[in-house]
Amino acid sequence: MAYATLDELMGRLDWELDEDELRIAASALDDATDLAMTYGREWPEETVPRLVRTLVLRAAARYVRNPHGYTQSRAGDETLAWSDAHGRDAGSVHYTREEIRLLENLAGTRPGLTSVPVSAWSTQSAPSRVGMVPVDYDGAPFPMFPTDRGPW
């Protein structure tokens, strides 16, 4: 089920959709919802954050307005260009980089600073003894975890 309704999408468009456009719009809502789940997480339909619903509607409306992903159209003296079609995303439902960041932030899946344990190659995971390595400045010695094959 889509995170937004067809009526909400039609409220963002400035024309009445015909039968084919309604079918395309419904598919666009489903695709935008699937992408929102991919970039964010799967929210229960009754508790979808308001911003996620807005992003789904924005991506679906962008596609319905320009389903072929045209970046330029010429008619006589007049030239129109769409700046929101990004090469690889042209002609498909897609989110911009900023929209993807928003989805990741809302879901708590945005990569950030983290701490990970680091050890030297082939060292013991739980060292039995610690060696202290002198440093070349006026600081305390640095702890070094030896292996059974040698002191360092």
Beta strands, then each sheet from edge to edge (+ up, - down):
strand 1: 72-75
strand 2: 78-81
strand 3: 131-133
strand 4: 142-144
sheet 1: 1+ 2-
sheet 2: 3+ 4-
end
